[in-house]
């Protein structure tokens, strides 16, 4: 395969002077070749072709290989040309039109252009690296957090046996997304918004998923062994509503960030509703006489409250990004 570098070495090789030992001398008219022309062998025609049985002698081995590749019958033995022999100049590769070379001028120039463009592209990527699409990454991570919140609602509503395992798998995938986004953020040459906002959003979106897993793990374990009650379901529903609105806002940052303000306001209302429901639930819980049940329920309520706090931080970060973009 002729790579651009081989073409350049071939060009350098063919621009050297080679003597052709011809069987009979060419007349003055035939010896006057145009730029890049080359007449080799006995009875060379003006169009550069050779009659049947014509042969010539070329000294350098590389020249002989090149002529053999073109299908020209040559003698490999090198001999010093007689005085009457004509010294011809092997022209540049682009000028070898009289030899009817199968490798056309356009292909040579295109390969060279591709090599130059590839080299230029690598230089530009080193000087100006490509910036990752952080808006798409945040949209993907927030959608994953919304999915985890939906699994939490499913667990609280139906006490599903498959929901805990699904939430554990979602938490592992959330950790993978967090590490990926943080790595891209650390290696990015530039960012569309402040790095602090991106870092805060990435961390707290993952903490929402971690809170969902902690709630399900503690309730499903033998330590607490609690069944979901009405208050847990209400808190989970408000959390899901807020995360869904917040995820919709992050998904609009790349196309219509101004519309993300309305989604942030919906998420803020959901957080306030979660806080009010938590207060009423604690007031009802403290009327129970079973202290063990009070402590265990209060732990679950506190986990749901911390998930709401993480949601509030993500929502505040969304509003900050919207203000800076608009």
SVG drawing of the C-alpha trace seen along z (x, -y; Angstrom):
<svg xmlns="http://www.w3.org/2000/svg" viewBox="-51 -36 82 47">
<polyline fill="none" stroke="black" stroke-width="0.4" points="0.0,0.0 1.4,-3.4 1.3,-5.5 1.9,-9.2 5.4,-8.8 6.3,-6.1 5.1,-8.5 7.4,-11.2 10.4,-8.8 9.5,-7.7 9.4,-11.3 12.8,-11.9 14.2,-8.8 12.8,-9.6 14.1,-13.1 17.7,-11.8 19.5,-11.5 19.7,-8.1 21.4,-7.1 19.6,-4.8 21.7,-2.6 19.7,-2.5 20.3,-0.2 20.4,-3.0 20.7,-6.7 17.6,-8.9 17.6,-11.8 17.5,-15.3 13.8,-15.6 13.1,-12.6 15.7,-13.5 14.1,-16.8 11.5,-15.8 9.1,-18.0 9.3,-18.6 8.7,-15.3 9.0,-13.3 11.0,-10.2 12.1,-8.1 13.7,-4.8 14.6,-1.9 14.9,-1.2 12.5,-3.0 10.7,-4.9 7.7,-6.7 6.8,-10.4 3.8,-9.4 6.1,-7.6 5.0,-4.0 7.4,-1.3 7.1,1.0 6.9,4.8 10.3,6.3 11.8,2.9 14.1,3.0 16.3,0.5 18.8,0.6 18.5,-1.4 21.2,-1.6 19.7,-2.1 17.9,0.9 15.0,-1.2 14.5,-2.6 14.4,0.9 11.8,1.9 9.7,-1.1 9.8,-0.4 9.0,3.3 5.9,2.2 4.8,0.3 5.2,3.3 8.1,2.1 10.6,4.8 14.0,3.9 17.4,5.3 18.7,5.1 22.4,5.0 23.8,1.6 26.4,0.5 28.0,-2.8 26.2,-4.5 28.1,-5.0 29.0,-8.5 26.1,-8.6 23.6,-7.6 21.3,-10.3 21.2,-11.1 17.6,-11.6 16.1,-13.1 13.5,-11.1 11.0,-13.8 8.8,-14.2 6.1,-11.6 3.4,-14.0 5.1,-14.7 5.3,-11.1 2.4,-11.4 4.2,-10.0 4.8,-6.7 1.0,-6.1 1.5,-5.4 -1.4,-3.6 -1.0,-5.8 -2.7,-9.0 -1.8,-12.5 -5.0,-13.0 -4.5,-9.9 -1.0,-11.1 -2.2,-14.6 -5.2,-13.2 -3.1,-10.9 -0.7,-13.7 -3.6,-16.0 -5.0,-13.4 -1.7,-13.0 -1.3,-16.8 -4.9,-17.2 -4.5,-14.3 -1.3,-15.9 -2.9,-19.3 -5.9,-17.8 -3.7,-16.1 -1.8,-19.4 -5.1,-21.3 -6.4,-18.6 -3.3,-19.0 -3.5,-22.8 -7.3,-23.0 -8.7,-19.7 -12.3,-18.8 -14.6,-19.9 -17.0,-17.1 -20.7,-17.7 -21.3,-18.2 -24.9,-19.2 -25.6,-15.7 -23.7,-14.1 -25.7,-15.9 -28.9,-15.0 -28.0,-11.3 -27.0,-11.3 -30.1,-13.2 -32.3,-10.7 -30.6,-7.9 -31.3,-9.5 -35.0,-9.8 -35.1,-6.1 -33.7,-5.3 -36.3,-7.5 -39.0,-5.6 -37.7,-2.3 -37.9,-3.7 -41.6,-4.6 -42.2,-1.1 -40.6,0.4 -42.6,-1.8 -45.9,-1.2 -45.8,2.5 -42.9,3.8 -41.5,5.5 -38.8,8.1 -37.1,7.2 -36.9,3.4 -34.0,3.6 -31.8,5.5 -32.7,3.1 -31.8,0.1 -28.4,1.7 -27.7,2.1 -28.8,-1.5 -26.5,-2.7 -23.5,-0.9 -24.3,-2.4 -24.6,-5.8 -21.1,-5.5 -19.8,-4.6 -21.4,-7.7 -20.1,-9.9 -16.5,-8.7 -16.7,-9.1 -18.1,-12.6 -15.6,-13.7 -12.7,-12.3 -13.9,-14.2 -14.3,-17.3 -10.7,-17.1 -9.2,-16.5 -11.3,-19.0 -9.4,-22.0 -12.4,-24.2 -16.0,-24.0 -19.2,-25.7 -20.0,-26.8 -18.1,-27.0 -16.4,-23.8 -17.7,-24.3 -21.3,-24.1 -20.6,-21.0 -18.8,-19.3 -21.6,-20.1 -24.2,-18.8 -22.3,-15.5 -21.7,-14.8 -25.2,-15.5 -27.0,-13.7 -25.1,-10.6 -25.9,-11.2 -29.6,-11.1 -29.1,-7.5 -27.0,-6.6 -29.8,-7.8 -32.3,-5.6 -30.1,-2.6 -29.5,-3.3 -33.2,-3.6 -34.1,-0.3 -31.1,1.5 -31.9,0.4 -35.6,1.2 -35.0,4.6 -32.2,5.7 -32.7,7.8 -31.5,4.9 -34.5,2.6 -36.9,5.0 -39.5,2.3 -42.4,2.4 -43.2,-0.7 -46.0,-2.8 -48.1,-5.6 -45.7,-8.3 -42.8,-6.6 -44.8,-6.3 -45.8,-10.0 -42.2,-11.1 -40.9,-8.9 -43.6,-10.2 -42.6,-13.8 -39.0,-12.9 -39.8,-11.3 -41.8,-14.3 -38.9,-16.7 -36.2,-14.5 -38.3,-14.2 -38.7,-17.9 -35.1,-18.5 -34.0,-15.9 -36.2,-17.7 -34.5,-20.9 -31.0,-19.5 -32.1,-17.9 -33.0,-21.4 -29.6,-23.0 -28.1,-22.2 -31.1,-23.3 -33.4,-25.7 -31.9,-26.6 -34.5,-29.3 -37.2,-26.7 -35.2,-24.9 -36.3,-27.7 -39.9,-26.4 -38.7,-22.8 -36.6,-24.1 -39.6,-25.8 -41.6,-22.5 -38.8,-20.7 -38.6,-23.4 -42.3,-22.9 -41.8,-19.2 -39.0,-19.7 -41.2,-22.0 -44.1,-19.4 -41.6,-16.7 -40.5,-18.9 -44.1,-19.5 -45.0,-15.9 -41.9,-14.9 -42.9,-17.2 -46.5,-15.8 -45.2,-12.3 -42.8,-12.8 -45.5,-14.4 -47.7,-11.3 -44.8,-9.0 -44.0,-10.5 -47.5,-9.7 -46.6,-6.0 -45.7,-4.2 -43.3,-1.7 -39.9,-3.4 -38.2,-0.9 -40.6,-1.6 -40.1,-5.3 -36.3,-5.1 -36.4,-2.8 -39.1,-4.9 -37.3,-8.1 -34.1,-6.8 -35.9,-6.0 -37.6,-9.5 -34.2,-11.1 -32.8,-9.2 -35.7,-10.5 -35.1,-14.0 -31.4,-13.8 -32.4,-12.7 -34.6,-15.8 -31.7,-18.0 -29.5,-16.6 -32.4,-17.3 -32.6,-20.9 -28.8,-21.3 -29.1,-19.9 -32.1,-22.2 -30.2,-25.2 -27.3,-24.3 -29.7,-24.1 -31.0,-27.6 -27.4,-28.9 -26.5,-27.3 -29.7,-28.7 -28.9,-32.2 -25.3,-32.0 -26.4,-30.7 -29.2,-33.2"/>
</svg>
